[in-house]
């Protein structure tokens, strides 16, 4: 095994750790929501994982690391319908795809018990196919393919372990979404006084925290 193979193996291990965070989010969110909404919240996490990775393969990766803005129809540099015979690039794609999925799942937690299920995959398609890739392109574009740096990177902006590109982007999208859709049903009484909503399974949510803690090591790795 040469050094390049070891690098690929290490990146894939880190990608698996980040992917495990999906299980942590699922446990955390279902444990902190009411029993009547548990299945809805759990399915959102499963669907957002599959949907976000698919749309990131189909379109998002091209926007993030290709040159779609300046050279829209150049398939060679845009990587539309991502395919590469280079295992180094493939490992990089897997790692970036689970980052995209994590960004989407942050939004899932904010929208828990506030949104009909059918609308959530639509939101994930928008995030994974357009919004998140543009955030990536602004900072990380060109990091592995030699394309021109993103505009934020040119200004000296530096992101460590997805703190802004992944977590802050997901948080900003979540904030915008909840400002539009409003609070959970039953959160306020007729006079506008807030009502405390208890989670249905705090043990499950505690397990989710530990899984997230473990998976988070993949970001820094």
C-alpha positions as protocol buffer text, in pm:
chain_id: "A"
residue {
  index: 1
  type: UNK
  ca { x: 0 y: 0 z: 0 }
}
residue {
  index: 2
  type: UNK
  ca { x: 151 y: 331 z: -109 }
}
residue {
  index: 3
  type: UNK
  ca { x: 110 y: 672 z: 54 }
}
residue {
  index: 4
  type: UNK
  ca { x: -169 y: 775 z: -183 }
}
residue {
  index: 5
  type: UNK
  ca { x: -374 y: 466 z: -89 }
}
residue {
  index: 6
  type: UNK
  ca { x: -326 y: 543 z: 279 }
}
residue {
  index: 7
  type: UNK
  ca { x: -447 y: 899 z: 219 }
}
residue {
  index: 8
  type: UNK
  ca { x: -758 y: 769 z: 41 }
}
residue {
  index: 9
  type: UNK
  ca { x: -824 y: 520 z: 321 }
}
residue {
  index: 10
  type: UNK
  ca { x: -789 y: 790 z: 587 }
}
residue {
  index: 11
  type: UNK
  ca { x: -1026 y: 1029 z: 409 }
}
residue {
  index: 12
  type: UNK
  ca { x: -1286 y: 753 z: 372 }
}
residue {
  index: 13
  type: UNK
  ca { x: -1258 y: 670 z: 744 }
}
residue {
  index: 14
  type: UNK
  ca { x: -1323 y: 1037 z: 824 }
}
residue {
  index: 15
  type: UNK
  ca { x: -1614 y: 1040 z: 579 }
}
residue {
  index: 16
  type: UNK
  ca { x: -1767 y: 738 z: 757 }
}
residue {
  index: 17
  type: UNK
  ca { x: -1734 y: 917 z: 1091 }
}
residue {
  index: 18
  type: UNK
  ca { x: -1914 y: 1222 z: 953 }
}
residue {
  index: 19
  type: UNK
  ca { x: -2183 y: 1000 z: 802 }
}
residue {
  index: 20
  type: UNK
  ca { x: -2238 y: 838 z: 1144 }
}
residue {
  index: 21
  type: UNK
  ca { x: -2342 y: 1183 z: 1263 }
}
residue {
  index: 22
  type: UNK
  ca { x: -2666 y: 1128 z: 1070 }
}
residue {
  index: 23
  type: UNK
  ca { x: -2760 y: 861 z: 1323 }
}
residue {
  index: 24
  type: UNK
  ca { x: -2675 y: 1104 z: 1602 }
}
residue {
  index: 25
  type: UNK
  ca { x: -2897 y: 1374 z: 1456 }
}
residue {
  index: 26
  type: UNK
  ca { x: -3180 y: 1124 z: 1413 }
}
residue {
  index: 27
  type: UNK
  ca { x: -3161 y: 1014 z: 1777 }
}
residue {
  index: 28
  type: UNK
  ca { x: -3122 y: 1368 z: 1908 }
}
residue {
  index: 29
  type: UNK
  ca { x: -3412 y: 1511 z: 1712 }
}
residue {
  index: 30
  type: UNK
  ca { x: -3659 y: 1226 z: 1766 }
}
residue {
  index: 31
  type: UNK
  ca { x: -3580 y: 1226 z: 2137 }
}
residue {
  index: 32
  type: UNK
  ca { x: -3647 y: 1598 z: 2172 }
}
residue {
  index: 33
  type: UNK
  ca { x: -3976 y: 1598 z: 1980 }
}
residue {
  index: 34
  type: UNK
  ca { x: -4319 y: 1474 z: 2081 }
}
residue {
  index: 35
  type: UNK
  ca { x: -4411 y: 1108 z: 2033 }
}
residue {
  index: 36
  type: UNK
  ca { x: -4674 y: 1188 z: 1768 }
}
residue {
  index: 37
  type: UNK
  ca { x: -4403 y: 1338 z: 1544 }
}
residue {
  index: 38
  type: UNK
  ca { x: -4122 y: 1085 z: 1598 }
}
residue {
  index: 39
  type: UNK
  ca { x: -4170 y: 895 z: 1273 }
}
residue {
  index: 40
  type: UNK
  ca { x: -4196 y: 1216 z: 1072 }
}
residue {
  index: 41
  type: UNK
  ca { x: -3867 y: 1346 z: 1218 }
}
residue {
  index: 42
  type: UNK
  ca { x: -3687 y: 1013 z: 1172 }
}
residue {
  index: 43
  type: UNK
  ca { x: -3794 y: 982 z: 810 }
}
residue {
  index: 44
  type: UNK
  ca { x: -3682 y: 1338 z: 739 }
}
residue {
  index: 45
  type: UNK
  ca { x: -3332 y: 1246 z: 855 }
}
residue {
  index: 46
  type: UNK
  ca { x: -3319 y: 934 z: 638 }
}
residue {
  index: 47
  type: UNK
  ca { x: -3461 y: 1111 z: 332 }
}
residue {
  index: 48
  type: UNK
  ca { x: -3235 y: 1413 z: 369 }
}
residue {
  index: 49
  type: UNK
  ca { x: -2929 y: 1187 z: 379 }
}
residue {
  index: 50
  type: UNK
  ca { x: -3021 y: 1007 z: 57 }
}
residue {
  index: 51
  type: UNK
  ca { x: -3158 y: 1313 z: -124 }
}
residue {
  index: 52
  type: UNK
  ca { x: -2869 y: 1546 z: -39 }
}
residue {
  index: 53
  type: UNK
  ca { x: -2601 y: 1299 z: -150 }
}
residue {
  index: 54
  type: UNK
  ca { x: -2785 y: 1230 z: -475 }
}
residue {
  index: 55
  type: UNK
  ca { x: -2831 y: 1596 z: -568 }
}
residue {
  index: 56
  type: UNK
  ca { x: -2473 y: 1673 z: -465 }
}
residue {
  index: 57
  type: UNK
  ca { x: -2355 y: 1402 z: -706 }
}
residue {
  index: 58
  type: UNK
  ca { x: -2589 y: 1521 z: -979 }
}
residue {
  index: 59
  type: UNK
  ca { x: -2525 y: 1894 z: -956 }
}
residue {
  index: 60
  type: UNK
  ca { x: -2386 y: 2029 z: -630 }
}
residue {
  index: 61
  type: UNK
  ca { x: -2033 y: 1893 z: -662 }
}
residue {
  index: 62
  type: UNK
  ca { x: -2002 y: 2058 z: -1002 }
}
residue {
  index: 63
  type: UNK
  ca { x: -2101 y: 2397 z: -863 }
}
residue {
  index: 64
  type: UNK
  ca { x: -1875 y: 2357 z: -562 }
}
residue {
  index: 65
  type: UNK
  ca { x: -1555 y: 2244 z: -734 }
}
residue {
  index: 66
  type: UNK
  ca { x: -1606 y: 2285 z: -1109 }
}
residue {
  index: 67
  type: UNK
  ca { x: -1627 y: 2605 z: -1311 }
}
residue {
  index: 68
  type: UNK
  ca { x: -2002 y: 2638 z: -1379 }
}
residue {
  index: 69
  type: UNK
  ca { x: -2014 y: 3012 z: -1321 }
}
residue {
  index: 70
  type: UNK
  ca { x: -1748 y: 3107 z: -1575 }
}
residue {
  index: 71
  type: UNK
  ca { x: -1772 y: 2808 z: -1812 }
}
residue {
  index: 72
  type: UNK
  ca { x: -2115 y: 2652 z: -1775 }
}
residue {
  index: 73
  type: UNK
  ca { x: -2105 y: 2388 z: -2049 }
}
residue {
  index: 74
  type: UNK
  ca { x: -1749 y: 2261 z: -2009 }
}
residue {
  index: 75
  type: UNK
  ca { x: -1822 y: 1908 z: -1884 }
}
residue {
  index: 76
  type: UNK
  ca { x: -1454 y: 1824 z: -1847 }
}
residue {
  index: 77
  type: UNK
  ca { x: -1397 y: 2083 z: -1575 }
}
residue {
  index: 78
  type: UNK
  ca { x: -1745 y: 2093 z: -1425 }
}
residue {
  index: 79
  type: UNK
  ca { x: -1776 y: 1721 z: -1338 }
}
residue {
  index: 80
  type: UNK
  ca { x: -2150 y: 1706 z: -1411 }
}
residue {
  index: 81
  type: UNK
  ca { x: -2292 y: 1364 z: -1319 }
}
residue {
  index: 82
  type: UNK
  ca { x: -1975 y: 1315 z: -1118 }
}
residue {
  index: 83
  type: UNK
  ca { x: -1753 y: 1029 z: -1229 }
}
residue {
  index: 84
  type: UNK
  ca { x: -1380 y: 989 z: -1192 }
}
residue {
  index: 85
  type: UNK
  ca { x: -1134 y: 701 z: -1234 }
}
residue {
  index: 86
  type: UNK
  ca { x: -910 y: 868 z: -975 }
}
residue {
  index: 87
  type: UNK
  ca { x: -963 y: 720 z: -627 }
}
residue {
  index: 88
  type: UNK
  ca { x: -819 y: 1031 z: -465 }
}
residue {
  index: 89
  type: UNK
  ca { x: -1091 y: 1243 z: -628 }
}
residue {
  index: 90
  type: UNK
  ca { x: -1357 y: 982 z: -549 }
}
residue {
  index: 91
  type: UNK
  ca { x: -1264 y: 982 z: -180 }
}
residue {
  index: 92
  type: UNK
  ca { x: -1275 y: 1361 z: -182 }
}
residue {
  index: 93
  type: UNK
  ca { x: -1623 y: 1350 z: -334 }
}
residue {
  index: 94
  type: UNK
  ca { x: -1751 y: 1108 z: -67 }
}
residue {
  index: 95
  type: UNK
  ca { x: -1609 y: 1329 z: 208 }
}
residue {
  index: 96
  type: UNK
  ca { x: -1768 y: 1642 z: 61 }
}
residue {
  index: 97
  type: UNK
  ca { x: -2101 y: 1463 z: 3 }
}
residue {
  index: 98
  type: UNK
  ca { x: -2140 y: 1373 z: 371 }
}
residue {
  index: 99
  type: UNK
  ca { x: -2050 y: 1734 z: 457 }
}
residue {
  index: 100
  type: UNK
  ca { x: -2340 y: 1842 z: 238 }
}
residue {
  index: 101
  type: UNK
  ca { x: -2567 y: 1593 z: 412 }
}
residue {
  index: 102
  type: UNK
  ca { x: -2466 y: 1730 z: 752 }
}
residue {
  index: 103
  type: UNK
  ca { x: -2551 y: 2084 z: 645 }
}
residue {
  index: 104
  type: UNK
  ca { x: -2898 y: 1971 z: 539 }
}
residue {
  index: 105
  type: UNK
  ca { x: -2957 y: 1779 z: 862 }
}
residue {
  index: 106
  type: UNK
  ca { x: -2895 y: 2093 z: 1068 }
}
residue {
  index: 107
  type: UNK
  ca { x: -3198 y: 2238 z: 894 }
}
residue {
  index: 108
  type: UNK
  ca { x: -3397 y: 1924 z: 972 }
}
residue {
  index: 109
  type: UNK
  ca { x: -3354 y: 1980 z: 1345 }
}
residue {
  index: 110
  type: UNK
  ca { x: -3472 y: 2339 z: 1324 }
}
residue {
  index: 111
  type: UNK
  ca { x: -3777 y: 2245 z: 1116 }
}
residue {
  index: 112
  type: UNK
  ca { x: -3877 y: 1951 z: 1338 }
}
residue {
  index: 113
  type: UNK
  ca { x: -4252 y: 1957 z: 1413 }
}
residue {
  index: 114
  type: UNK
  ca { x: -4290 y: 2274 z: 1205 }
}
residue {
  index: 115
  type: UNK
  ca { x: -4302 y: 2145 z: 848 }
}
residue {
  index: 116
  type: UNK
  ca { x: -4498 y: 1890 z: 648 }
}
residue {
  index: 117
  type: UNK
  ca { x: -4287 y: 1595 z: 538 }
}
residue {
  index: 118
  type: UNK
  ca { x: -4342 y: 1642 z: 164 }
}
residue {
  index: 119
  type: UNK
  ca { x: -4185 y: 1988 z: 167 }
}
residue {
  index: 120
  type: UNK
  ca { x: -3863 y: 1883 z: 334 }
}
residue {
  index: 121
  type: UNK
  ca { x: -3712 y: 1687 z: 38 }
}
residue {
  index: 122
  type: UNK
  ca { x: -3781 y: 1992 z: -180 }
}
residue {
  index: 123
  type: UNK
  ca { x: -3587 y: 2210 z: 63 }
}
residue {
  index: 124
  type: UNK
  ca { x: -3301 y: 1957 z: 70 }
}
residue {
  index: 125
  type: UNK
  ca { x: -3281 y: 1959 z: -310 }
}
residue {
  index: 126
  type: UNK
  ca { x: -3247 y: 2338 z: -302 }
}
residue {
  index: 127
  type: UNK
  ca { x: -2982 y: 2331 z: -28 }
}
residue {
  index: 128
  type: UNK
  ca { x: -2776 y: 2040 z: -163 }
}
residue {
  index: 129
  type: UNK
  ca { x: -2803 y: 2142 z: -527 }
}
residue {
  index: 130
  type: UNK
  ca { x: -2760 y: 2519 z: -508 }
}
residue {
  index: 131
  type: UNK
  ca { x: -2717 y: 2697 z: -172 }
}
residue {
  index: 132
  type: UNK
  ca { x: -2457 y: 2480 z: -2 }
}
residue {
  index: 133
  type: UNK
  ca { x: -2247 y: 2427 z: -319 }
}
residue {
  index: 134
  type: UNK
  ca { x: -2223 y: 2804 z: -371 }
}
residue {
  index: 135
  type: UNK
  ca { x: -2100 y: 2842 z: -12 }
}
residue {
  index: 136
  type: UNK
  ca { x: -1838 y: 2573 z: -79 }
}
residue {
  index: 137
  type: UNK
  ca { x: -1738 y: 2733 z: -409 }
}
residue {
  index: 138
  type: UNK
  ca { x: -1681 y: 3065 z: -235 }
}
residue {
  index: 139
  type: UNK
  ca { x: -1426 y: 2918 z: 7 }
}
residue {
  index: 140
  type: UNK
  ca { x: -1292 y: 2575 z: -96 }
}
residue {
  index: 141
  type: UNK
  ca { x: -1319 y: 2582 z: -476 }
}
residue {
  index: 142
  type: UNK
  ca { x: -994 y: 2482 z: -647 }
}
residue {
  index: 143
  type: UNK
  ca { x: -852 y: 2311 z: -341 }
}
residue {
  index: 144
  type: UNK
  ca { x: -797 y: 1980 z: -518 }
}
residue {
  index: 145
  type: UNK
  ca { x: -859 y: 2044 z: -888 }
}
residue {
  index: 146
  type: UNK
  ca { x: -646 y: 2353 z: -937 }
}
residue {
  index: 147
  type: UNK
  ca { x: -940 y: 2572 z: -1039 }
}
residue {
  index: 148
  type: UNK
  ca { x: -946 y: 2939 z: -951 }
}
residue {
  index: 149
  type: UNK
  ca { x: -996 y: 3014 z: -582 }
}
residue {
  index: 150
  type: UNK
  ca { x: -1334 y: 3124 z: -453 }
}
residue {
  index: 151
  type: UNK
  ca { x: -1394 y: 3492 z: -388 }
}
residue {
  index: 152
  type: UNK
  ca { x: -1391 y: 3457 z: -8 }
}
residue {
  index: 153
  type: UNK
  ca { x: -1066 y: 3260 z: -17 }
}
residue {
  index: 154
  type: UNK
  ca { x: -911 y: 3539 z: -224 }
}
residue {
  index: 155
  type: UNK
  ca { x: -1000 y: 3781 z: 57 }
}
residue {
  index: 156
  type: UNK
  ca { x: -804 y: 3567 z: 301 }
}
residue {
  index: 157
  type: UNK
  ca { x: -1104 y: 3386 z: 452 }
}
residue {
  index: 158
  type: UNK
  ca { x: -1014 y: 3053 z: 610 }
}
residue {
  index: 159
  type: UNK
  ca { x: -1257 y: 2783 z: 719 }
}
residue {
  index: 160
  type: UNK
  ca { x: -1150 y: 2515 z: 964 }
}
residue {
  index: 161
  type: UNK
  ca { x: -1331 y: 2180 z: 956 }
}
residue {
  index: 162
  type: UNK
  ca { x: -1648 y: 2322 z: 804 }
}
residue {
  index: 163
  type: UNK
  ca { x: -1719 y: 2565 z: 1088 }
}
residue {
  index: 164
  type: UNK
  ca { x: -1859 y: 2824 z: 847 }
}
residue {
  index: 165
  type: UNK
  ca { x: -1909 y: 2639 z: 518 }
}
residue {
  index: 166
  type: UNK
  ca { x: -2105 y: 2353 z: 675 }
}
residue {
  index: 167
  type: UNK
  ca { x: -2232 y: 2450 z: 1019 }
}
residue {
  index: 168
  type: UNK
  ca { x: -2293 y: 2822 z: 976 }
}
residue {
  index: 169
  type: UNK
  ca { x: -2449 y: 2777 z: 632 }
}
residue {
  index: 170
  type: UNK
  ca { x: -2688 y: 2517 z: 774 }
}
residue {
  index: 171
  type: UNK
  ca { x: -2763 y: 2743 z: 1070 }
}
residue {
  index: 172
  type: UNK
  ca { x: -2836 y: 3046 z: 852 }
}
residue {
  index: 173
  type: UNK
  ca { x: -3068 y: 2845 z: 628 }
}
residue {
  index: 174
  type: UNK
  ca { x: -3242 y: 2704 z: 937 }
}
residue {
  index: 175
  type: UNK
  ca { x: -3288 y: 3052 z: 1084 }
}
residue {
  index: 176
  type: UNK
  ca { x: -3438 y: 3184 z: 759 }
}
residue {
  index: 177
  type: UNK
  ca { x: -3670 y: 2883 z: 738 }
}
residue {
  index: 178
  type: UNK
  ca { x: -3809 y: 2908 z: 1090 }
}
residue {
  index: 179
  type: UNK
  ca { x: -3863 y: 3283 z: 1050 }
}
residue {
  index: 180
  type: UNK
  ca { x: -4087 y: 3201 z: 754 }
}
residue {
  index: 181
  type: UNK
  ca { x: -4276 y: 2899 z: 891 }
}
residue {
  index: 182
  type: UNK
  ca { x: -4306 y: 3019 z: 1251 }
}
residue {
  index: 183
  type: UNK
  ca { x: -4315 y: 2825 z: 1581 }
}
residue {
  index: 184
  type: UNK
  ca { x: -4431 y: 2472 z: 1642 }
}
residue {
  index: 185
  type: UNK
  ca { x: -4806 y: 2416 z: 1675 }
}
residue {
  index: 186
  type: UNK
  ca { x: -4897 y: 2422 z: 2042 }
}
residue {
  index: 187
  type: UNK
  ca { x: -4595 y: 2627 z: 2147 }
}
residue {
  index: 188
  type: UNK
  ca { x: -4809 y: 2927 z: 2253 }
}
residue {
  index: 189
  type: UNK
  ca { x: -5149 y: 2944 z: 2419 }
}
residue {
  index: 190
  type: UNK
  ca { x: -5435 y: 3174 z: 2315 }
}
residue {
  index: 191
  type: UNK
  ca { x: -5285 y: 3467 z: 2508 }
}
residue {
  index: 192
  type: UNK
  ca { x: -4944 y: 3423 z: 2346 }
}
residue {
  index: 193
  type: UNK
  ca { x: -4778 y: 3273 z: 2653 }
}
residue {
  index: 194
  type: UNK
  ca { x: -4515 y: 3010 z: 2562 }
}
residue {
  index: 195
  type: UNK
  ca { x: -4586 y: 2651 z: 2661 }
}
residue {
  index: 196
  type: UNK
  ca { x: -4302 y: 2416 z: 2752 }
}
residue {
  index: 197
  type: UNK
  ca { x: -4287 y: 2123 z: 2507 }
}
residue {
  index: 198
  type: UNK
  ca { x: -4124 y: 1815 z: 2657 }
}
residue {
  index: 199
  type: UNK
  ca { x: -3919 y: 1574 z: 2450 }
}
residue {
  index: 200
  type: UNK
  ca { x: -4049 y: 1220 z: 2422 }
}
residue {
  index: 201
  type: UNK
  ca { x: -3725 y: 1033 z: 2497 }
}
residue {
  index: 202
  type: UNK
  ca { x: -3437 y: 1215 z: 2664 }
}
residue {
  index: 203
  type: UNK
  ca { x: -3235 y: 892 z: 2686 }
}
residue {
  index: 204
  type: UNK
  ca { x: -3245 y: 859 z: 2306 }
}
residue {
  index: 205
  type: UNK
  ca { x: -3146 y: 1222 z: 2260 }
}
residue {
  index: 206
  type: UNK
  ca { x: -2853 y: 1174 z: 2502 }
}
residue {
  index: 207
  type: UNK
  ca { x: -2737 y: 880 z: 2291 }
}
residue {
  index: 208
  type: UNK
  ca { x: -2760 y: 1107 z: 1987 }
}
residue {
  index: 209
  type: UNK
  ca { x: -2528 y: 1359 z: 2153 }
}
residue {
  index: 210
  type: UNK
  ca { x: -2264 y: 1089 z: 2213 }
}
residue {
  index: 211
  type: UNK
  ca { x: -2291 y: 964 z: 1854 }
}
residue {
  index: 212
  type: UNK
  ca { x: -2252 y: 1320 z: 1726 }
}
residue {
  index: 213
  type: UNK
  ca { x: -1953 y: 1372 z: 1953 }
}
residue {
  index: 214
  type: UNK
  ca { x: -1786 y: 1062 z: 1811 }
}
residue {
  index: 215
  type: UNK
  ca { x: -1871 y: 1136 z: 1449 }
}
residue {
  index: 216
  type: UNK
  ca { x: -1756 y: 1495 z: 1478 }
}
residue {
  index: 217
  type: UNK
  ca { x: -1396 y: 1370 z: 1500 }
}
residue {
  index: 218
  type: UNK
  ca { x: -1423 y: 1305 z: 1126 }
}
residue {
  index: 219
  type: UNK
  ca { x: -1457 y: 1677 z: 1056 }
}
residue {
  index: 220
  type: UNK
  ca { x: -1127 y: 1760 z: 1222 }
}
residue {
  index: 221
  type: UNK
  ca { x: -954 y: 1452 z: 1086 }
}
